[in-house]
C-alpha cells in the first residue's frame, strides 16, 4: 500500500466515523481533478486531493484546483494525518475559510 493510499484510507475512516460520506472520485475526460469527495449535511462538502509527503501537485492539478476554488468550490490538499484531522473538522464545522 502506498503512502497516499494509507492517507486515503485514513480520510475515509475519519469521515465515516464522524457520520459523513466519502467517495473516491474518477473524472471522465478531465485530468488533474481532486480525487476524493466528502460531505455531511449541506453545505458541509468539499473535494480533497490526497498527496503523500514529497509528492507534488502537478501543474495540471494546480490549475484545476485553482479553477474550482475560483467558482467557490472548497478544495483541500491533505499530506499528513494531521492535515486530514484538521480538514475534516473544518468542513464539519463549516469553518472552511482556509481552503
N, CA, C and O atoms as a Tinker XYZ file with bonds, in Angstrom:
   396  protein
     1  N      0.859000   -1.177000    0.000000    73     2
     2  CA     0.000000    0.000000    0.000000    64     1     3
     3  C      0.906000    1.242000    0.000000    63     2     4     5
     4  O      1.859000    1.319000    0.776000    81     3
     5  N      0.611000    2.185000   -0.852000    73     3     6
     6  CA     1.417000    3.404000   -0.956000    64     5     7
     7  C      1.081000    4.369000    0.179000    63     6     8     9
     8  O      0.024000    4.253000    0.799000    81     7
     9  N      1.979000    5.325000    0.456000    73     7    10
    10  CA     1.672000    6.329000    1.483000    64     9    11
    11  C      0.384000    7.103000    1.181000    63    10    12    13
    12  O     -0.390000    7.398000    2.091000    81    11
    13  N      0.156000    7.431000   -0.091000    73    11    14
    14  CA    -1.076000    8.155000   -0.451000    64    13    15
    15  C     -2.307000    7.277000   -0.202000    63    14    16    17
    16  O     -3.341000    7.778000    0.241000    81    15
    17  N     -2.207000    5.985000   -0.481000    73    15    18
    18  CA    -3.327000    5.068000   -0.237000    64    17    19
    19  C     -3.640000    4.980000    1.247000    63    18    20    21
    20  O     -4.807000    4.925000    1.638000    81    19
    21  N     -2.600000    4.967000    2.076000    73    19    22
    22  CA    -2.824000    4.941000    3.524000    64    21    23
    23  C     -3.533000    6.214000    3.987000    63    22    24    25
    24  O     -4.414000    6.168000    4.846000    81    23
    25  N     -3.140000    7.346000    3.411000    73    23    26
    26  CA    -3.804000    8.603000    3.768000    64    25    27
    27  C     -5.265000    8.591000    3.327000    63    26    28    29
    28  O     -6.137000    9.060000    4.057000    81    27
    29  N     -5.537000    8.056000    2.133000    73    27    30
    30  CA    -6.926000    7.971000    1.671000    64    29    31
    31  C     -7.753000    7.078000    2.583000    63    30    32    33
    32  O     -8.903000    7.396000    2.885000    81    31
    33  N     -7.182000    5.973000    3.022000    73    31    34
    34  CA    -7.895000    5.098000    3.955000    64    33    35
    35  C     -8.191000    5.824000    5.258000    63    34    36    37
    36  O     -9.288000    5.708000    5.806000    81    35
    37  N     -7.217000    6.568000    5.750000    73    35    38
    38  CA    -7.423000    7.342000    6.991000    64    37    39
    39  C     -8.538000    8.365000    6.794000    63    38    40    41
    40  O     -9.405000    8.521000    7.654000    81    39
    41  N     -8.512000    9.058000    5.659000    73    39    42
    42  CA    -9.552000   10.044000    5.370000    64    41    43
    43  C    -10.923000    9.375000    5.358000    63    42    44    45
    44  O    -11.867000    9.868000    5.974000    81    43
    45  N    -11.025000    8.259000    4.658000    73    43    46
    46  CA   -12.302000    7.546000    4.566000    64    45    47
    47  C    -12.801000    7.146000    5.956000    63    46    48    49
    48  O    -13.969000    7.365000    6.278000    81    47
    49  N    -11.936000    6.566000    6.775000    73    47    50
    50  CA   -12.332000    6.142000    8.116000    64    49    51
    51  C    -12.738000    7.330000    8.978000    63    50    52    53
    52  O    -13.743000    7.266000    9.686000    81    51
    53  N    -11.973000    8.403000    8.927000    73    51    54
    54  CA   -12.253000    9.594000    9.739000    64    53    55
    55  C    -13.616000   10.182000    9.366000    63    54    56    57
    56  O    -14.415000   10.520000   10.239000    81    55
    57  N    -13.869000   10.300000    8.071000    73    55    58
    58  CA   -15.139000   10.868000    7.603000    64    57    59
    59  C    -16.302000    9.967000    8.006000    63    58    60    61
    60  O    -17.294000   10.445000    8.557000    81    59
    61  N    -16.192000    8.690000    7.742000    73    59    62
    62  CA   -17.292000    7.775000    8.039000    64    61    63
    63  C    -17.562000    7.665000    9.542000    63    62    64    65
    64  O    -18.720000    7.590000    9.953000    81    63
    65  N    -16.510000    7.654000   10.364000    73    63    66
    66  CA   -16.706000    7.587000   11.818000    64    65    67
    67  C    -17.382000    8.840000   12.359000    63    66    68    69
    68  O    -18.016000    8.802000   13.413000    81    67
    69  N    -17.248000    9.949000   11.638000    73    67    70
    70  CA   -17.871000   11.189000   12.094000    64    69    71
    71  C    -19.256000   11.399000   11.482000    63    70    72    73
    72  O    -19.845000   12.469000   11.635000    81    71
    73  N    -19.777000   10.385000   10.792000    73    71    74
    74  CA   -21.120000   10.461000   10.236000    64    73    75
    75  C    -21.195000   11.013000    8.831000    63    74    76    77
    76  O    -22.286000   11.272000    8.322000    81    75
    77  N    -20.046000   11.197000    8.193000    73    75    78
    78  CA   -20.017000   11.744000    6.844000    64    77    79
    79  C    -19.947000   10.666000    5.776000    63    78    80    81
    80  O    -19.913000    9.469000    6.063000    81    79
    81  N    -19.926000   11.121000    4.570000    73    79    82
    82  CA   -19.834000   10.244000    3.403000    64    81    83
    83  C    -18.522000   10.525000    2.680000    63    82    84    85
    84  O    -18.062000   11.666000    2.626000    81    83
    85  N    -17.929000    9.480000    2.130000    73    83    86
    86  CA   -16.656000    9.572000    1.418000    64    85    87
    87  C    -16.814000    8.886000    0.072000    63    86    88    89
    88  O    -17.384000    7.798000   -0.016000    81    87
    89  N    -16.315000    9.513000   -0.961000    73    87    90
    90  CA   -16.284000    8.881000   -2.278000    64    89    91
    91  C    -14.935000    9.132000   -2.925000    63    90    92    93
    92  O    -14.433000   10.257000   -2.929000    81    91
    93  N    -14.356000    8.081000   -3.470000    73    91    94
    94  CA   -13.186000    8.204000   -4.328000    64    93    95
    95  C    -13.738000    8.599000   -5.684000    63    94    96    97
    96  O    -14.638000    7.940000   -6.205000    81    95
    97  N    -13.213000    9.661000   -6.256000    73    95    98
    98  CA   -13.791000   10.227000   -7.471000    64    97    99
    99  C    -12.884000    9.947000   -8.662000    63    98   100   101
   100  O    -11.663000   10.083000   -8.578000    81    99
   101  N    -13.490000    9.563000   -9.749000    73    99   102
   102  CA   -12.778000    9.412000  -11.018000    64   101   103
   103  C    -13.471000   10.332000  -12.026000    63   102   104   105
   104  O    -14.685000   10.260000  -12.218000    81   103
   105  N    -12.699000   11.178000  -12.651000    73   103   106
   106  CA   -13.239000   12.182000  -13.562000    64   105   107
   107  C    -13.046000   11.715000  -15.003000    63   106   108   109
   108  O    -11.929000   11.391000  -15.407000    81   107
   109  N    -14.099000   11.681000  -15.757000    73   107   110
   110  CA   -14.015000   11.295000  -17.163000    64   109   111
   111  C    -13.691000   12.512000  -18.015000    63   110   112   113
   112  O    -14.372000   13.535000  -17.936000    81   111
   113  N    -12.664000   12.396000  -18.817000    73   111   114
   114  CA   -12.320000   13.461000  -19.752000    64   113   115
   115  C    -11.723000   14.695000  -19.103000    63   114   116   117
   116  O    -11.691000   15.759000  -19.720000    81   115
   117  N    -11.252000   14.575000  -17.874000    73   115   118
   118  CA   -10.690000   15.744000  -17.186000    64   117   119
   119  C     -9.519000   15.282000  -16.334000    63   118   120   121
   120  O     -9.694000   14.451000  -15.443000    81   119
   121  N     -8.343000   15.802000  -16.592000    73   119   122
   122  CA    -7.156000   15.472000  -15.805000    64   121   123
   123  C     -6.961000   16.496000  -14.700000    63   122   124   125
   124  O     -7.371000   17.650000  -14.827000    81   123
   125  N     -6.335000   16.065000  -13.624000    73   123   126
   126  CA    -5.924000   16.982000  -12.578000    64   125   127
   127  C     -6.956000   17.320000  -11.524000    63   126   128   129
   128  O     -6.705000   18.172000  -10.671000    81   127
   129  N     -8.101000   16.680000  -11.561000    73   127   130
   130  CA    -9.145000   16.990000  -10.581000    64   129   131
   131  C     -8.870000   16.281000   -9.252000    63   130   132   133
   132  O     -8.201000   15.248000   -9.228000    81   131
   133  N     -9.381000   16.827000   -8.153000    73   131   134
   134  CA    -9.191000   16.196000   -6.844000    64   133   135
   135  C     -9.756000   14.778000   -6.817000    63   134   136   137
   136  O    -10.701000   14.461000   -7.539000    81   135
   137  N     -9.163000   13.928000   -5.973000    73   135   138
   138  CA    -9.514000   12.510000   -6.030000    64   137   139
   139  C    -10.533000   12.043000   -5.003000    63   138   140   141
   140  O    -10.971000   10.894000   -5.067000    81   139
   141  N    -10.929000   12.893000   -4.056000    73   139   142
   142  CA   -11.906000   12.481000   -3.043000    64   141   143
   143  C    -12.983000   13.555000   -2.862000    63   142   144   145
   144  O    -12.709000   14.751000   -2.956000    81   143
   145  N    -14.192000   13.109000   -2.604000    73   143   146
   146  CA   -15.310000   13.992000   -2.280000    64   145   147
   147  C    -15.841000   13.553000   -0.926000    63   146   148   149
   148  O    -16.112000   12.371000   -0.712000    81   147
   149  N    -15.988000   14.502000   -0.015000    73   147   150
   150  CA   -16.540000   14.193000    1.308000    64   149   151
   151  C    -17.694000   15.144000    1.601000    63   150   152   153
   152  O    -17.697000   16.291000    1.154000    81   151
   153  N    -18.689000   14.645000    2.372000    73   151   154
   154  CA   -19.796000   15.513000    2.760000    64   153   155
   155  C    -20.508000   14.977000    3.982000    63   154   156   157
   156  O    -20.458000   13.791000    4.308000    81   155
   157  N    -21.171000   15.904000    4.640000    73   155   158
   158  CA   -22.067000   15.625000    5.745000    64   157   159
   159  C    -23.396000   16.206000    5.289000    63   158   160   161
   160  O    -23.862000   15.853000    4.206000    81   159
   161  N    -24.021000   17.070000    6.056000    73   159   162
   162  CA   -25.223000   17.729000    5.551000    64   161   163
   163  C    -24.788000   19.016000    4.826000    63   162   164   165
   164  O    -23.728000   19.576000    5.106000    81   163
   165  N    -25.614000   19.457000    3.912000    73   163   166
   166  CA   -25.303000   20.650000    3.129000    64   165   167
   167  C    -25.198000   21.838000    4.052000    63   166   168   169
   168  O    -26.049000   21.964000    4.932000    81   167
   169  N    -24.245000   22.704000    3.927000    73   167   170
   170  CA   -23.234000   22.846000    2.878000    64   169   171
   171  C    -21.865000   22.285000    3.272000    63   170   172   173
   172  O    -20.841000   22.779000    2.799000    81   171
   173  N    -21.833000   21.294000    4.103000    73   171   174
   174  CA   -20.571000   20.725000    4.588000    64   173   175
   175  C    -20.063000   19.674000    3.601000    63   174   176   177
   176  O    -20.221000   18.470000    3.805000    81   175
   177  N    -19.452000   20.167000    2.534000    73   175   178
   178  CA   -18.989000   19.311000    1.444000    64   177   179
   179  C    -17.701000   19.903000    0.873000    63   178   180   181
   180  O    -17.536000   21.122000    0.838000    81   179
   181  N    -16.795000   19.040000    0.430000    73   179   182
   182  CA   -15.550000   19.529000   -0.157000    64   181   183
   183  C    -14.862000   18.414000   -0.937000    63   182   184   185
   184  O    -15.097000   17.228000   -0.706000    81   183
   185  N    -14.018000   18.826000   -1.856000    73   183   186
   186  CA   -13.116000   17.911000   -2.539000    64   185   187
   187  C    -11.783000   17.933000   -1.809000    63   186   188   189
   188  O    -11.375000   18.960000   -1.267000    81   187
   189  N    -11.110000   16.791000   -1.802000    73   187   190
   190  CA    -9.803000   16.694000   -1.167000    64   189   191
   191  C     -8.851000   15.965000   -2.099000    63   190   192   193
   192  O     -9.144000   14.870000   -2.578000    81   191
   193  N     -7.719000   16.584000   -2.345000    73   191   194
   194  CA    -6.631000   15.944000   -3.086000    64   193   195
   195  C     -5.664000   15.393000   -2.046000    63   194   196   197
   196  O     -5.138000   16.146000   -1.226000    81   195
   197  N     -5.428000   14.084000   -2.076000    73   195   198
   198  CA    -4.529000   13.443000   -1.124000    64   197   199
   199  C     -3.170000   13.259000   -1.793000    63   198   200   201
   200  O     -3.059000   12.650000   -2.856000    81   199
   201  N     -2.149000   13.797000   -1.149000    73   199   202
   202  CA    -0.779000   13.692000   -1.641000    64   201   203
   203  C      0.110000   13.261000   -0.497000    63   202   204   205
   204  O      0.076000   13.864000    0.575000    81   203
   205  N      0.898000   12.238000   -0.704000    73   203   206
   206  CA     1.874000   11.838000    0.311000    64   205   207
   207  C      2.948000   12.912000    0.399000    63   206   208   209
   208  O      3.195000   13.645000   -0.558000    81   207
   209  N      3.584000   12.992000    1.566000    73   207   210
   210  CA     4.698000   13.926000    1.710000    64   209   211
   211  C      5.727000   13.644000    0.618000    63   210   212   213
   212  O      6.083000   12.492000    0.369000    81   211
   213  N      6.189000   14.684000   -0.012000    73   211   214
   214  CA     7.161000   14.532000   -1.093000    64   213   215
   215  C      6.528000   14.466000   -2.468000    63   214   216   217
   216  O      7.190000   14.747000   -3.466000    81   215
   217  N      5.247000   14.095000   -2.538000    73   215   218
   218  CA     4.548000   14.108000   -3.834000    64   217   219
   219  C      4.145000   15.538000   -4.141000    63   218   220   221
   220  O      3.714000   16.274000   -3.253000    81   219
   221  N      4.283000   15.924000   -5.384000    73   219   222
   222  CA     3.956000   17.300000   -5.740000    64   221   223
   223  C      2.594000   17.379000   -6.433000    63   222   224   225
   224  O      2.118000   16.420000   -7.040000    81   223
   225  N      2.007000   18.527000   -6.321000    73   223   226
   226  CA     0.794000   18.828000   -7.082000    64   225   227
   227  C      1.267000   19.227000   -8.471000    63   226   228   229
   228  O      2.033000   20.178000   -8.621000    81   227
   229  N      0.815000   18.508000   -9.477000    73   227   230
   230  CA     1.257000   18.794000  -10.844000    64   229   231
   231  C      0.700000   20.137000  -11.310000    63   230   232   233
   232  O     -0.227000   20.682000  -10.711000    81   231
   233  N      1.265000   20.645000  -12.362000    73   231   234
   234  CA     0.792000   21.904000  -12.938000    64   233   235
   235  C     -0.679000   21.799000  -13.323000    63   234   236   237
   236  O     -1.462000   22.715000  -13.071000    81   235
   237  N     -1.046000   20.686000  -13.929000    73   235   238
   238  CA    -2.452000   20.480000  -14.330000    64   237   239
   239  C     -3.352000   20.448000  -13.102000    63   238   240   241
   240  O     -4.421000   21.059000  -13.101000    81   239
   241  N     -2.928000   19.739000  -12.054000    73   239   242
   242  CA    -3.727000   19.681000  -10.824000    64   241   243
   243  C     -3.856000   21.060000  -10.196000    63   242   244   245
   244  O     -4.942000   21.448000   -9.765000    81   243
   245  N     -2.766000   21.795000  -10.141000    73   243   246
   246  CA    -2.796000   23.140000   -9.575000    64   245   247
   247  C     -3.776000   24.041000  -10.298000    63   246   248   249
   248  O     -4.522000   24.792000   -9.670000    81   247
   249  N     -3.774000   23.962000  -11.635000    73   247   250
   250  CA    -4.714000   24.779000  -12.431000    64   249   251
   251  C     -6.151000   24.373000  -12.173000    63   250   252   253
   252  O     -7.023000   25.229000  -12.024000    81   251
   253  N     -6.408000   23.065000  -12.119000    73   251   254
   254  CA    -7.790000   22.589000  -11.919000    64   253   255
   255  C     -8.286000   22.946000  -10.522000    63   254   256   257
   256  O     -9.430000   23.371000  -10.361000    81   255
   257  N     -7.439000   22.778000   -9.516000    73   255   258
   258  CA    -7.829000   23.141000   -8.149000    64   257   259
   259  C     -8.103000   24.638000   -8.070000    63   258   260   261
   260  O     -9.089000   25.052000   -7.460000    81   259
   261  N     -7.251000   25.452000   -8.674000    73   259   262
   262  CA    -7.457000   26.907000   -8.678000    64   261   263
   263  C     -8.762000   27.265000   -9.389000    63   262   264   265
   264  O     -9.494000   28.145000   -8.937000    81   263
   265  N     -9.050000   26.595000  -10.486000    73   263   266
   266  CA   -10.293000   26.849000  -11.232000    64   265   267
   267  C    -11.507000   26.530000  -10.364000    63   266   268   269
   268  O    -12.457000   27.312000  -10.315000    81   267
   269  N    -11.481000   25.394000   -9.684000    73   267   270
   270  CA   -12.603000   25.007000   -8.832000    64   269   271
   271  C    -12.781000   26.010000   -7.690000    63   270   272   273
   272  O    -13.903000   26.404000   -7.374000    81   271
   273  N    -11.686000   26.414000   -7.082000    73   271   274
   274  CA   -11.752000   27.377000   -5.980000    64   273   275
   275  C    -12.293000   28.728000   -6.443000    63   274   276   277
   276  O    -13.029000   29.382000   -5.703000    81   275
   277  N    -11.940000   29.155000   -7.656000    73   275   278
   278  CA   -12.469000   30.431000   -8.185000    64   277   279
   279  C    -13.994000   30.407000   -8.267000    63   278   280   281
   280  O    -14.642000   31.447000   -8.143000    81   279
   281  N    -14.557000   29.238000   -8.472000    73   279   282
   282  CA   -16.016000   29.099000   -8.547000    64   281   283
   283  C    -16.636000   28.809000   -7.186000    63   282   284   285
   284  O    -17.823000   28.497000   -7.093000    81   283
   285  N    -15.829000   28.915000   -6.131000    73   283   286
   286  CA   -16.354000   28.752000   -4.782000    64   285   287
   287  C    -16.435000   27.326000   -4.282000    63   286   288   289
   288  O    -17.050000   27.066000   -3.249000    81   287
   289  N    -15.825000   26.403000   -4.998000    73   287   290
   290  CA   -15.853000   25.008000   -4.581000    64   289   291
   291  C    -14.692000   24.771000   -3.613000    63   290   292   293
   292  O    -13.540000   25.014000   -3.971000    81   291
   293  N    -14.971000   24.304000   -2.403000    73   291   294
   294  CA   -13.889000   24.056000   -1.447000    64   293   295
   295  C    -13.039000   22.864000   -1.886000    63   294   296   297
   296  O    -13.553000   21.768000   -2.107000    81   295
   297  N    -11.740000   23.095000   -2.008000    73   295   298
   298  CA   -10.796000   22.042000   -2.355000    64   297   299
   299  C     -9.617000   22.137000   -1.388000    63   298   300   301
   300  O     -9.019000   23.199000   -1.219000    81   299
   301  N     -9.299000   21.021000   -0.765000    73   299   302
   302  CA    -8.189000   20.939000    0.177000    64   301   303
   303  C     -7.127000   19.995000   -0.362000    63   302   304   305
   304  O     -7.407000   19.133000   -1.195000    81   303
   305  N     -5.915000   20.166000    0.120000    73   303   306
   306  CA    -4.833000   19.226000   -0.167000    64   305   307
   307  C     -4.365000   18.663000    1.170000    63   306   308   309
   308  O     -3.960000   19.411000    2.060000    81   307
   309  N     -4.423000   17.340000    1.304000    73   307   310
   310  CA    -4.030000   16.663000    2.540000    64   309   311
   311  C     -2.748000   15.879000    2.290000    63   310   312   313
   312  O     -2.668000   15.076000    1.361000    81   311
   313  N     -1.743000   16.123000    3.136000    73   311   314
   314  CA    -0.455000   15.442000    3.006000    64   313   315
   315  C     -0.093000   14.590000    4.224000    63   314   316   317
   316  O      0.792000   13.737000    4.146000    81   315
   317  N     -0.769000   14.817000    5.337000    73   315   318
   318  CA    -0.446000   14.096000    6.576000    64   317   319
   319  C     -1.740000   13.707000    7.296000    63   318   320   321
   320  O     -2.825000   14.175000    6.951000    81   319
   321  N     -1.602000   12.852000    8.290000    73   319   322
   322  CA    -2.752000   12.503000    9.130000    64   321   323
   323  C     -3.290000   13.740000    9.833000    63   322   324   325
   324  O     -4.502000   13.895000    9.979000    81   323
   325  N     -2.398000   14.620000   10.266000    73   323   326
   326  CA    -2.817000   15.852000   10.938000    64   325   327
   327  C     -3.608000   16.749000    9.987000    63   326   328   329
   328  O     -4.592000   17.370000   10.388000    81   327
   329  N     -3.172000   16.814000    8.716000    73   327   330
   330  CA    -3.936000   17.575000    7.715000    64   329   331
   331  C     -5.355000   17.026000    7.613000    63   330   332   333
   332  O     -6.325000   17.785000    7.594000    81   331
   333  N     -5.466000   15.716000    7.548000    73   331   334
   334  CA    -6.783000   15.083000    7.415000    64   333   335
   335  C     -7.657000   15.430000    8.613000    63   334   336   337
   336  O     -8.821000   15.795000    8.444000    81   335
   337  N     -7.116000   15.321000    9.814000    73   335   338
   338  CA    -7.895000   15.643000   11.011000    64   337   339
   339  C     -8.384000   17.089000   10.972000    63   338   340   341
   340  O     -9.548000   17.363000   11.262000    81   339
   341  N     -7.493000   18.009000   10.614000    73   339   342
   342  CA    -7.837000   19.431000   10.562000    64   341   343
   343  C     -8.870000   19.716000    9.483000    63   342   344   345
   344  O     -9.842000   20.434000    9.721000    81   343
   345  N     -8.663000   19.160000    8.305000    73   343   346
   346  CA    -9.573000   19.397000    7.179000    64   345   347
   347  C    -10.970000   18.872000    7.494000    63   346   348   349
   348  O    -11.959000   19.569000    7.268000    81   347
   349  N    -11.058000   17.654000    8.011000    73   347   350
   350  CA   -12.372000   17.080000    8.339000    64   349   351
   351  C    -13.089000   17.964000    9.343000    63   350   352   353
   352  O    -14.280000   18.231000    9.189000    81   351
   353  N    -12.389000   18.420000   10.363000    73   351   354
   354  CA   -13.013000   19.283000   11.371000    64   353   355
   355  C    -13.449000   20.614000   10.764000    63   354   356   357
   356  O    -14.520000   21.122000   11.099000    81   355
   357  N    -12.640000   21.182000    9.881000    73   355   358
   358  CA   -13.020000   22.449000    9.241000    64   357   359
   359  C    -14.288000   22.288000    8.402000    63   358   360   361
   360  O    -15.185000   23.130000    8.458000    81   359
   361  N    -14.359000   21.221000    7.639000    73   359   362
   362  CA   -15.537000   21.019000    6.788000    64   361   363
   363  C    -16.769000   20.757000    7.641000    63   362   364   365
   364  O    -17.820000   21.350000    7.398000    81   363
   365  N    -16.662000   19.881000    8.636000    73   363   366
   366  CA   -17.801000   19.552000    9.514000    64   365   367
   367  C    -18.318000   20.776000   10.254000    63   366   368   369
   368  O    -19.526000   20.937000   10.425000    81   367
   369  N    -17.405000   21.642000   10.694000    73   367   370
   370  CA   -17.812000   22.804000   11.492000    64   369   371
   371  C    -18.262000   23.965000   10.631000    63   370   372   373
   372  O    -18.822000   24.936000   11.139000    81   371
   373  N    -18.020000   23.873000    9.317000    73   371   374
   374  CA   -18.373000   24.981000    8.435000    64   373   375
   375  C    -17.339000   26.071000    8.444000    63   374   376   377
   376  O    -17.572000   27.145000    7.890000    81   375
   377  N    -16.200000   25.828000    9.058000    73   375   378
   378  CA   -15.121000   26.803000    9.129000    64   377   379
   379  C    -14.085000   26.499000    8.056000    63   378   380   381
   380  O    -12.916000   26.265000    8.361000    81   379
   381  N    -14.515000   26.502000    6.803000    73   379   382
   382  CA   -13.610000   26.145000    5.711000    64   381   383
   383  C    -13.117000   27.378000    4.953000    63   382   384   385
   384  O    -13.049000   27.378000    3.724000    81   383
   385  N    -12.783000   28.405000    5.687000    73   383   386
   386  CA   -12.292000   29.622000    5.038000    64   385   387
   387  C    -10.845000   29.497000    4.620000    63   386   388   389
   388  O    -10.372000   30.307000    3.823000    81   387
   389  N    -10.113000   28.498000    5.136000    73   387   390
   390  CA    -8.698000   28.312000    4.787000    64   389   391
   391  C     -8.532000   27.309000    3.669000    63   390   392   393
   392  O     -7.614000   26.489000    3.703000    81   391
   393  N     -9.386000   27.359000    2.698000    73   391   394
   394  CA    -9.315000   26.420000    1.581000    64   393   395
   395  C     -8.107000   26.724000    0.746000    63   394   396
   396  O     -7.859000   26.046000   -0.251000    81   395
